[in-house]
């Protein structure tokens, strides 16, 4: 999964439960290709951050909750970098835990299906966030 859905879903979860923003918490530059990948990762992250803030932030309180959710949403992928670099604990255990929630299907050659799944998952979490927040007045 790319970082934008992780950022949005982390923010959605933390905004659905603003009293518990921690629930939002539920690679390199040595050649042109690595530099390009780093640029794409940064653009992906900041696009997700921008959308999360745009969708969920209405004041300073919701901005802080949203930023915590974004951090929680992308932290597993950030820690994955350290796993690939060091392959030692605690990163091995964190990577195994992260893999439980990732799809076992490789959709690298099916970008349209992968995009549809990510967009659908993100929209569902955003809608559920607003529903939970309005239903339970959290």
N, C-alpha and C positions, 0 to 999 in steps of 0.2 A: 504494500500500500504506500502511496506517496504521502508526503507530510501534510498537504492541505486537508484531506479528510481527517487525519489524526488531530490536527489543530482544531478543526471545526467540531469534531465529535467530543474532544476533551473540553472545549468551551461549552458545548451543549450540555454535557453531563454536569459540569460545575455550575452552570446557570440554572439547571433544573433543580439543583439542590444547593442553593447559595449558602446555606448554613454549614455545608460540608464540601467546600471547593476542592478538597484533597481527592475527592472521587474522580476528578479529572485525570488522576494518575492511575483508574481500574484497568569519501570519508576522508599529506595527501597532495599537496601541490608540488609535483616534481616533473610534470609534463603537461602538454596541452590538453590531453584527454581528461586528466585528473582535474585540471583547472576548470574545464568545461563542466564536468560533473559537479564540482564544488559550486560553480555559478548556478547551475540548475537546482541544486539543493537549496541554496540561499534564496533564489527566486521563489521556489516552491514554498519554503517556510514563510517568507514574508507575505506571499499572496494569501496563504492560510491565515496568518496573523491578521492581515488587513480585513479579510472576510469575517473572521471571528469577531473582531472589534466592531466592525460595521453592523453585524447581525445582532450581537448581544449587549453591547455597551450603551448605556443610557446616561450614566453618571459615573463618578469616581468609584463608587462601591462595585457596580457591575463591571467596570473596567478591570479592577483588581481581580475579581472573581474570574472574569474571562481570561486574563493573562495567566492566572494559576491553572485554569483548565487547559489552555494551550500548552503550557509547560508540561503538564501531566500527560497530555495527549501525544506529544512528540518525544518525551523522555525515553520511552522504550527504543525508539529508532536511534536516538542519540547514543544511548548506551550500547546499541548493537555495533556501532563503529568501534568502540573499545574492545568488544568481543572479537571482531575480525582482526584487530591489531594485536591483542595480547593472548587471547584464548586461555585465560586463567580465571579463577574465581575472584569475585562473585559474578563476573560477566558470563561465564559458561552457564550458570544456573539461571541468570536473568534471560539469556538467549533462549534457553529451553522453555522457560515460562512464556516468553513472548511468542514462540512458535506455536504454542497451544491455540492462540487466537488468530494466527495468520492462516490464510487459505493454503491448502496442500496442492491446489491446482495451479500450474504455471500458465499464466495468461499472457506471457511476453509476446506471443505470436497472434494474439487475439485482443488487440488494444481496444477495440470497440466494446467488446463484452466486459473487459476489465474496467473501462471507463463507466459504463452503464452501472455496473455493480457498485463502484465507488460513489458515484453521484447518488444512486438510490439509497445506499446506506447512509450517506451524509444527510440527505433530505429527511429520511425517516428519523434520524437522531435529532435534527433541528426541530422538526414538528413535534416529536415526543417531548422534547425539552420545554417547548412553549405550552404544550398540553398539560404536562405535569405541573409546571409553574402556575398556570391559570387555575387548574383544578384544585390544587392543594394550597394555593396562596403562600408559597414558600418564599 
